[in-house]
């Protein structure tokens, strides 16, 4: 099941080159990364327990919080 969703836009040289990314936290201790609008899976982030919250930050930063109470900071590269 899905526990949390969030999305970011990674900048490109032009508006048409921007990448729109969806993060979907699942109850299998992963956060799946999808490129929009195709919903093509681009990767996964792995946690010790279920990721219960996903928050975007400035400059391509992503914050996740899992069931252990651990907060992790991720840096997204274009």
C-alpha positions in Angstrom: 0.0 0.0 0.0 0.9 3.6 -0.4 1.8 5.6 2.7 2.9 9.0 1.5 3.2 10.9 -1.8 5.2 14.0 -2.8 6.6 15.5 -6.0 9.4 17.8 -7.1 10.4 19.5 -10.3 14.1 19.2 -11.3 15.1 22.3 -13.3 16.2 22.0 -16.9 17.7 24.5 -19.3 14.2 25.4 -20.6 10.7 24.8 -19.2 10.2 21.9 -21.6 13.3 20.2 -20.2 12.2 20.3 -16.5 11.7 16.8 -15.0 8.7 16.2 -12.9 9.3 13.4 -10.3 6.8 11.7 -8.0 7.9 9.9 -4.8 5.6 7.2 -3.5 6.3 5.6 -0.1 5.1 2.0 0.1 4.6 -0.4 3.0 7.6 -2.5 1.8 10.1 0.0 3.2 10.8 1.7 -0.1 10.1 5.0 -1.7 9.6 4.5 -5.4 10.6 7.3 -7.8 8.5 7.9 -11.0 9.1 10.3 -13.8 5.9 12.1 -14.9 3.8 12.1 -17.0 4.8 8.6 -18.1 4.9 7.1 -14.6 8.1 5.2 -15.6 9.9 4.0 -12.5 13.3 5.6 -12.2 14.6 4.0 -9.0 13.9 3.3 -5.3 15.1 4.6 -2.0 15.4 2.0 0.8 14.6 2.6 4.5 14.8 0.5 7.7 11.1 0.7 8.3 8.1 2.2 6.4 8.6 5.8 5.3 5.7 7.7 6.8 6.5 11.1 5.5 8.2 12.7 2.5 8.9 16.4 2.3 10.6 18.4 -0.4 13.2 21.0 0.4 15.1 23.7 -1.5 17.7 22.8 -4.2 16.5 19.3 -4.9 16.6 18.1 -1.3 14.2 15.5 -0.1 13.5 14.6 3.5 12.0 11.2 4.6 11.0 10.0 8.0 10.6 6.3 8.8 9.0 4.2 11.5 12.3 4.1 13.5 12.1 7.9 13.9 15.1 8.4 11.6 15.0 11.4 9.3 17.1 11.1 6.1 18.1 13.9 3.8 18.5 12.9 0.1 19.9 15.1 -2.7 18.3 14.6 -6.1 20.5 15.0 -9.2 19.0 15.9 -12.6 
